[in-house]
Amino acid sequence: MAANYWSSSQRLHWQMSREKLAEIRHNLDAQDEKAVQAYPLPSYRQLSIFFNSRTACPSQLIRLGRRMQVRQQALATAQLYVRRFYTKVPIRDTNPFLVMATCLYLALKMEECPQHIRIVVSEARSCFSDIMPAYPEKLAECEFYVISELNSYLIVHHPYRTLQELTPILNLTSEDNSTSWQVINDSCVTDLPLIYPPHIIALTAIFLSVVLKSSPSQTSLHTTAAAAAAAAAAVATNPVANVPAIPANTGGDFNGGGASTNLSGNGQGQQQNRVGRLIEWYAESKVDMEAIIDCTQEIISLYEVWESLPPQAEKVFKEQLCKMVKQRGIS
Amino acid sequence: MPPYRSKVRVLEKYQIIGFISSGTYGRVYKARSRTPGNKKEFAIKKFKPDKEGEVIQYTGISQSACREMALCSELSHENVIHLHEIILEDKCIYMVFEYAEHDLLQIIHYHSQNPDRRPIPETTVKSVLWQLLNGVSYLHQNWVLHRDLKPANIMVTAAGEVKIGDLGLARLFYKPIQSLYTGDKVVVTIWYRAPELLLGSKHYTTAIDTWAVGCIFAELLALRPIFKGEEAKMEKKSTVPFQRNQMQKIIEILGTPTPERWPDVRQNPEYHQLSSFKQYGDNLKAWYQQIGQTNPQGYDLLAGLLNYDPTQRLSAQQALEHPYFHEGAKLSLNAFEGQTFEYPHRRVTQEDNDISLPGTKRSGLPDDSIAGNRAKRLKEG
């Protein structure tokens, strides 16, 4: 229930395997193949970035949330509502801009920071332009649609709580904590919240933030993550094995700041010790390392897609969506 | 987008038997499933659209309706009313709950109106109280504050199972983004309102619910509310009046709340109000004896639930472990076990059973016109 993920509607009704999710989406597309052909849209992953992402391609939902100074947790809730909604309804049957604004309006109520419907509508219009319907009744009607498709399961569990709980236990520095927090924000741009429990995502975020910092001279995220994943896999298959060292080379780091200036240790060795201790702790706590590896890869490939998106992607995506909404008359 | 259409239609799925009650939220109907082979009974709560006019428009669902929908969908416990489904149809929200034949208000009323004022049998009181605490404990373990526990909100099924209902004011209290005080300023029907709330405390804790349980326990024993204060009406919309008369009723029975009994009492914003009250000693024991009670464990439990200090007040879990429940006859999960009489069934009227009408309140309906105590109490309580 509300405090307990294990008996929550999220676990019982809104957690699915990757394969199941792919099948659901395939079936949604198959419902109206003509529309799918007539209105080419970005891939799910690209759309997801367009709707949700924080940086690379300043996204729609986040932009609206920022504009309204929405708390991150409420934003994450809205993002998950959007994602759940589109496992039930073909995107080409909807006005995604209206759906995003509606999910935010609903999330703000559920996260106890409500905003008046008129404010949400007018902010959404300034953000999304006139593709967003001007009348609050449209948003209110869409709210019925969203709640109905979500089966009224509106209480969601986010990884932030696990992160807060583990921060003292794992001796995370404030920098670790804020990096982990960012990685969790980024996980909302992926399908992970539909596939994995929130604590797994939190553990992945912590893992990434500590591991990536341990190799301040990394050139590519991918190499670091691969090394981290290898280290984790080694522990997963053989918990008593020594923790392999994480390669330390040259170049930039995860957060743009000097990663070697961490609070807990000055030396590289000390930092690698931290990685070792973290992995040991995970192993002792019987954390599902396979899941952590899978999540790590998902986050890393998100960053790759992000980086590879051309600057004009946002404009192109928006045009495609607006064209679809207008031509189909589904504003 | 195309107009929203519900996949399920209330009237196709349920046959409305009659009208049960109405409140600020909307109206409740008794219904029977049309599913062949499973003609179960349900209570359908229809939320009133926010604005009432000739043409109903979508206006956005109220936050309390959102909370109630979300919480009821999430909760699952034998002592919390079970939500069967929610139907969103024609701009209205219908929450379909399991049907409960009785509620505590009706049961208390039955006994208090009885010419010989026969008390509620102790086995029934014990069973009801234990099940109520069991449900409250479940809510609290799940970070849910009910905030409006009162006899009218506690249902009892024909099989004697207690079901906590009406989570319209309930909230999650896990690290709230805003203080629980903001938003809805006045919570909990005044007779069941905890002293810390009366004194303006902004910290809502589970103890406000256990205070209310203490009041309900007392009422089951006395057949009348233990602290029946008169509500001071809000004069200005922005300020919450100090409920002097309610505080007075509590002090007359429990005595003056001193820092010895309640170390943090001075921290309450309205603490200064207490200086203008006459001093009283603790008269709870005398009250308990005066209503004819003799069980010392019952008194001890009542005093624990009505402890002034919210931090010392018994939690629901602690109360469940109290010796009161573990002495004497074995506790039954059927509140009516061994009873030789039967409570009257819930009143259901036929005059106004058209659920498809807009939720506007019209005059002359049963909810406005039931003469006598019950209607008045429903309004006040």
Chai-1 contact restraints between the chains, C-beta under 6 A:
chainA,res_idxA,chainB,res_idxB,connection_type,confidence,min_distance_angstrom,max_distance_angstrom,comment,restraint_id
A,M1,B,E74,contact,1.0,0.0,6.0,A-B,restraint_1
A,M1,B,L75,contact,1.0,0.0,6.0,A-B,restraint_2
A,M1,B,N142,contact,1.0,0.0,6.0,A-B,restraint_3
A,A2,B,E74,contact,1.0,0.0,6.0,A-B,restraint_4
A,A2,B,N142,contact,1.0,0.0,6.0,A-B,restraint_5
A,A2,B,W143,contact,1.0,0.0,6.0,A-B,restraint_6
A,A2,B,V144,contact,1.0,0.0,6.0,A-B,restraint_7
A,A2,B,L172,contact,1.0,0.0,6.0,A-B,restraint_8
A,A3,B,N142,contact,1.0,0.0,6.0,A-B,restraint_9
A,A3,B,W143,contact,1.0,0.0,6.0,A-B,restraint_10
A,S9,B,E74,contact,1.0,0.0,6.0,A-B,restraint_11
A,R71,B,I177,contact,1.0,0.0,6.0,A-B,restraint_12
A,T94,B,M1,contact,1.0,0.0,6.0,A-B,restraint_13
A,N95,B,M1,contact,1.0,0.0,6.0,A-B,restraint_14
A,K109,B,Q63,contact,1.0,0.0,6.0,A-B,restraint_15
A,K109,B,C66,contact,1.0,0.0,6.0,A-B,restraint_16
A,E111,B,I177,contact,1.0,0.0,6.0,A-B,restraint_17
A,E112,B,P176,contact,1.0,0.0,6.0,A-B,restraint_18
A,E112,B,I177,contact,1.0,0.0,6.0,A-B,restraint_19
A,E112,B,Q178,contact,1.0,0.0,6.0,A-B,restraint_20
A,C113,B,I177,contact,1.0,0.0,6.0,A-B,restraint_21
A,P114,B,Q63,contact,1.0,0.0,6.0,A-B,restraint_22
A,I117,B,G60,contact,1.0,0.0,6.0,A-B,restraint_23
A,E137,B,Q57,contact,1.0,0.0,6.0,A-B,restraint_24
A,E137,B,Y58,contact,1.0,0.0,6.0,A-B,restraint_25
A,A140,B,Y58,contact,1.0,0.0,6.0,A-B,restraint_26
A,A140,B,T59,contact,1.0,0.0,6.0,A-B,restraint_27
A,A140,B,G60,contact,1.0,0.0,6.0,A-B,restraint_28
A,E141,B,Y4,contact,1.0,0.0,6.0,A-B,restraint_29
A,E141,B,Y58,contact,1.0,0.0,6.0,A-B,restraint_30
A,F144,B,Y4,contact,1.0,0.0,6.0,A-B,restraint_31
A,F144,B,L88,contact,1.0,0.0,6.0,A-B,restraint_32
A,Y145,B,Y4,contact,1.0,0.0,6.0,A-B,restraint_33
A,S148,B,L88,contact,1.0,0.0,6.0,A-B,restraint_34
A,S152,B,M69,contact,1.0,0.0,6.0,A-B,restraint_35
A,S152,B,S73,contact,1.0,0.0,6.0,A-B,restraint_36
A,S152,B,I86,contact,1.0,0.0,6.0,A-B,restraint_37
A,Y153,B,S73,contact,1.0,0.0,6.0,A-B,restraint_38
A,L154,B,A70,contact,1.0,0.0,6.0,A-B,restraint_39
A,I155,B,A70,contact,1.0,0.0,6.0,A-B,restraint_40
A,I155,B,E74,contact,1.0,0.0,6.0,A-B,restraint_41
A,I330,B,M1,contact,1.0,0.0,6.0,A-B,restraint_42
